[in-house]
Amino acid sequence: MDRRAFMKGAGVAGAGAAATTLAAPAIAQSMPKVSWRCTSSFPKALDTIYGAAETMSNFVRDSTDGNFEIQVFAAGELVGGLQAADAAAAGTVEMCHTASYYYWGKDPTYSFGTCIPFGLNARQNNGWFYYGGGNDLMNEFYATQGLYGLPCGNTGAQMGGWFRKEINTVEDLKGLKMRVGGFAGRIMEKLGLVPQQIAGGDIYPSLEKGTIDAAEWVGPYDDEKLGFYKVAPYYYYPGWWEGGSALHSLINLGKWNELPKSYQAVLASACEAANCDMMASYDHKNPAAIKRLAAGGAQLKPFSQEILSACYDAAMETYAEISAGNPMFKKIYDNQLAYKKDAYLWAQLSEYTYDTFMMIQQRNGKL
């Protein structure tokens, strides 16, 4: 046997053994056991919205061989749905899955994390968050709240809600009691509508009794479960206040900073995966749901151009008012507005033209 070859092989084997000895603790250090709790703002019955948090959690667990576990709790199991971000900021839980605009009453800047009336659609929202600086701007704001945010789901453009009677003109909005909150409620107040804050489970009986005249929820798949068409048959579109509603994982800032970089990367990727999955799920489920609703008696109605234009003008007036006294809101609004101008310049060319042609084929029975 060649002594030099033997010694060389032995050296390699020895190095390999040493590497094996060193590798285990190195890997253990880079993938420590981490257990987090995530409180959702949504009940399990809203399987698509709530499910985005489960998708994120499963991705994290599977990508770390179970070393990073995030347990998801439905709204009310740990804290109320509208207290989710507060719980994450306080460290009661490490993170939450929520709609950022739920907290707009604390600061209207929160709204950009989900959507603002006449804002970006779902694809544009993703472009703005991931490549247009939107997520960096939002995290500049979230840091002041003790949070770090990652987009984690989108509903797409929502519907405009269920009405007990037809709404054709701006005059028809005056005195109308509608379950609608946040920015939409503030804007519609300018047109005489009376916004109502009502929990999801109380909407149907309120419509049935006539306590309210209208209510918005999400879209066909989720709305169908609540049976609104039985007591308020006019189903209006589009939900101009929610052109592309994003959900977020809002994480306690200190806990985010403590995570190993590899776990930060996994969690960010998991949120991106859930973001894509939720939109795909709605795109799959809503077409069948809208057909079932129509068959059950729902009457689909577009908001008139008069109403849309009046609401748009009221929204622009509202943004100017808020911007005058809130520098962070103005900074993000101006950035998103510039992005939106170019986004719609492009969208009306190839995308809109193609979609419009294909919709005509569908209407003509050629698909």
Order of alpha helices (4+ residues) and beta strands (2+ residues): alpha-beta-alpha-beta-alpha-beta-alpha-alpha-beta-beta-beta-alpha-beta-alpha-beta-alpha-beta-beta-alpha-alpha-beta-alpha-alpha-alpha
